[in-house]
Structure formats: structure tokens, C-alpha cells
Amino acid sequence: MTTQPTQSASLDTVINDAVQPITDAVSATVFYSISINGTQIPLIVLWLIAGGVFFTLYLRFINIRGFLHACRVISGRYAKTGDPGEISQFQALTTAVSGTVGIGNIAGVAVAISMGGPGATLWLIIAGFLGMSTKMAECTLGVRYRRLSTEGKVAGGPMYYLQHGFRELGHPRLGKALGIFYAMAMVVGCLGIGNMFQSNQSAAILIDMTGGEHSWFADKGWLIGVILAIAVGVITIGGIRSIAATTQRLVPFMALLYILLGLTVIIINYQALPNACMRIWNGAFSPDGIAGGVVGVMIIGFRRAVFSNEAGLGSAAIAHATARTPYPASEGYVGLLEPFIDTVVICTITALVIVITSSDLSTAGTLSGIELSTRAFQETLSWSGIPLAISALLFAFSTIIAWSYYGLTAFTYLVGDSKVAEVAFKLFFLAFVVIGASIQLSSVVDLSDALVFVVAIPNLIGLYLLAPIVKREINRYAFHRV
């Protein structure tokens, strides 16, 4: 599944050459690494993991003790008519999950295992559990500082809790500056990780499904982009309510399809499961041939997890802020389910399938992530290529529609909420869907990805300083429940 849409080489070269110096500078800053025993550790990964550890301890393992209550909340048993917000708490969860469950859950996990061996899986799971606590804090603050217009529209997210939360702390100028910085980075960043990369991979997968180099679509990546943009436009034209109505049906279907495929492979190969678990455990603490040993494989697993579930980036709080609830902590409980679904469940199933079906991962480095995952599924289910491709397409599509809302919320925060601004951004976003499917813009995508992760810096600063408010909201909600 590696066939790429035919590219316009001259245009690629011009754009990449123009953007590359900026990309190199930003990426070098965002992904700056330190060396420990020969292992390069990106500081941004340490920053995100530190946030997960802090909130897990500060909130007294809310990721574990709050799990069952979170499940009860999304069932709707506590919902009441007239609660403030635009969409149900279940819809808020599916919208946020659609933004994090993407191609990376299939391809990215394979890359992590090919680099760090089976042991990376255990650290990926641990990082997923830690990320649940960070999401709890983000989503609680997202609802706490959201803004409701007279028309009933809701806007929230890190830019709002940075601005208004810091104002309560007596630092209004700093909060406003951080909010603007976050929004600007999100507007540009959403064009890469949540747009062009997804549309490019969608085109590649569709071309591969229909014959690869001999496919009728092989030189028509632009057409795939246009079709995808029209579909995205039809859904997003109705705003968050239309997006939520779509994701509440799409996300459970695509997740269950992929999970069932994975569980089928695992069940058929159940005799190999104990050995796979042993390889994961041993590889996590005594890896063979991995640069940096335990630290190296730990960082590889952690990096894949935080890049997958986005805990610490604050993006999901934009969707969760629109949920119908009078209690911010109530939505915080819903938010902690997101890394569990994305990383602990879906990424782990991908990892288990790869480890179970691949006795020798030494040649994995010669394959791309999507190739390694596909080969792992097809080792047991020869017919799984098409349903796996459908899952991947749905993952990519759902990510695009969620990130279109994230980008729009950040854009209107900067320029004001008006119909003209909304339409202008949506058209701009859809144009990049077509561009992403048509040509290879590696430097632009790399720059966008770097800008998305740079927002973790102001976001986590805000989370740390506003942590007492998070705990206060949790206690207030607990008192209400009693």
C-alpha cells in the first residue's frame, strides 16, 4: 500500500526548496534532542510524558479510578435537557477520537516496532495510560473556559483557557499572547497532520486498491482530492453539530471494523500470543540490538504514543468544549477515554498483530509502516487487504473532518467569529485537501507537523498553572454526584 499518486515534480521541487529552510529551523527547535547513553531523546517527548506523569500523580490516578465513571457518563445516564453546549458527550468523544485515530494507528505503530522491537509496545501502552490523565485536565479546562454565544454556538480549547485562565491568575497579557500563539500554530499546523498527510495517504491507498501503477487513478490524485474535499465540505458545512452527527456513526463503525480484523488475527494465532507477550515484556526491559537499550526502546514507544493520542497538545479540548454539560469535570472524565481507545486499544491491537505474525522483525526496516502492518494482517487473513484499506481510508477521512473544526475554531479566535471568516477558512482548508492528494509536499507537511507539536509548550504551561482549578472542578463535580 505504498503507491503514491503521480506527482508534479517541478512544482514539488519549487515548493519544497522554498519551505525547506523554514522547516529545518522549526523542526530543529521543536524536536531538539539530548543524548543519553547514545540515545537521542526529543525534549518535546519528555515534555509531553512529564505532563502525563504529573497529572496522573496530581489527580491521584484519575486515569484508573475514573474509568468506569467515564463509561457511565458517555452512556448519557447523567444528561439532562437544557444542559449548556451543542453536542452530546458521546458525540464529543467520537469527534475527538476521529481527530486522533488516523493512519498513524496503522503505519506509525509498525514503524515504532521496526525501530524499537516488540518491547516498544509496552512503553506505548504505559504512555497511553499516562496520556489519559493529561486529557482529563485538558478537557476539564476546555469546558471550564469555553464561550457560549447568544446564538448557542460554543467555542473553546487551549487558546481560551490560556487567555481567560491566566487572566484569573493575574497575567492577562501573557495569557492572551499564549492564546494567540497557540491559535496561529494550530491554523497552520492543521493543514499538515490533519489534512494534507491524510489526503495524500488516502489517495495512495485508493490507487493501490485499484491496481497500483496500472490504476485509472494513478495519475489522477487531484481527482481523488476533489472527491474527498467535496465529501468533507458537505459534512463540515453544518459546523460541529453536523461533524458530530457524522462521527457518532463513523467512528464506532471504523473502530469496530479494525478491532474485529485485529482480534480475528489474534484469535486464529492464539497459540502464539503467550510468546508474543513474552517478546514484548523482554524487549521492553532487555532489548537486543536497539540503540540506547532500555532507554532507547522506551523513548520509541513513548514517542509513538504521544504522537498518536496527542495528549498534551490540547487539540481534543476544542471538540470536548462543545459538549452539553454544566460540569467541566464531567467532560474531563469523557476525555480520558480518548487515549485509551486510540492508544491502549487500537495501537496495541496493531502491535500484537505485527508481533504475533512476524517471528523475525530484522527485515522490517525495509518496509514502510503501512506495508509492514498490511503484511502482518495478510499473513493470516489473505483477504484482509481491502477491509484494512477501507479502515485506513475511514481513519484518514474522519481525521480531516475533525481537524477542519480545530483549525476553524483557532482561526475565528484570531480574526473574530463571522460568516465570511468561516467560509473563507473552510474553502482554504478544502483546497489543501486537494493539494495534499495531488502532489508530494513533504517539507510543508513536516513544517505543519512541527507547528502542531510546538503548541504542547504553551498548552502544558497552562495546564500546570491551572492544575488547582482542574482539581477544584473535579471535587465540585464529586460533591454534586454525592
SULJO-V293344 format. One record per helix or strand of 2 or more residues. SS is the DSSP state (helix for helix, strand for strand). FROM is the first residue (numbers start at 1). LEN is the number of residues. If there is no record, write none. Layout:
ss | from | len
SS | FROM | LEN
SS | FROM | LEN
//
This chain:
ss | from | len
helix | 9 | 22
strand | 33 | 4
strand | 39 | 4
helix | 43 | 16
helix | 62 | 4
helix | 67 | 8
helix | 89 | 12
helix | 103 | 3
helix | 107 | 10
helix | 120 | 25
strand | 147 | 2
strand | 154 | 2
helix | 158 | 11
helix | 172 | 18
helix | 192 | 18
helix | 212 | 3
helix | 221 | 16
helix | 239 | 30
helix | 270 | 16
helix | 293 | 17
helix | 315 | 6
helix | 328 | 30
helix | 364 | 3
helix | 369 | 12
helix | 384 | 32
helix | 419 | 20
helix | 442 | 24
helix | 467 | 15
//
